[in-house]
Amino acid sequence: MGGKTDLDRVTAYVPPEWKQELEEWAEAEERSVSWLVSKLIGNALQERREKSQPEAVGTGAK
């Protein structure tokens, strides 16, 4: 496991109960906490991008 990667490292501080819950979730998914947190961040960024795109103009209203 592990190895070289071209990904950047990010450090975050979370309450102990969050860490415990993340560890349990990751174990249930047979993944690492790092993988799980990366996916959660990716999903949140995608949602943010979708919300920040301008609304469609020209919906038939004159």
N, C-alpha and C positions, 0 to 999 in steps of 0.2 A: 504494500500500500504506500501511498505517497509518491514522491518523485518530483522531478522538475516540472514547473508549470510557468506559463507566461502571465498568470493572473497576479494582480496586485493584492496585497494583504491589507485588511481593515481590522482594527481592533475596536471592540465595543464592550461596554460595561453594562451588565444587566443584573437585576436582583437574583439572589440564589434560587428562588423558587422558579423564575423564568428559565434559568439554566437547567434546572432539574427537569422541567417540563420539556424543554427542547431536547435534552438527552434521551428522555423516554420516547418522544415522538420519533427522533432519528433512529433509535434502536428498533422501534416497531416497523419503520420503513426500510430497515437494513441499510441505512445510509449514515454518513457522518453528520455531526452537528454543523460543520462547515458547509457541507453540501445543502443541507436543509435551509440554513440561513441564507445562503446564496440564492436559492430558489425563491424564498420569501421576498428577498430584496428585489429580485428580478420581476416578480409578479407585481410588487408595489410600484416599481418604476414604470412598468408597462401600463398599469392603471392610470398613473399620473400623466403619462404621455397622451393617453387617449382622452383624458379630461381636459388637457391643455390645448388640444387641437381646436382650431376655430370651427364654430358651428357651420353647417352647410348653408350657403346663401342661395336665394332663389328657389324657395320652396313653393312657389306659385302665388304668393301674396303680392298684390300690387298696391 
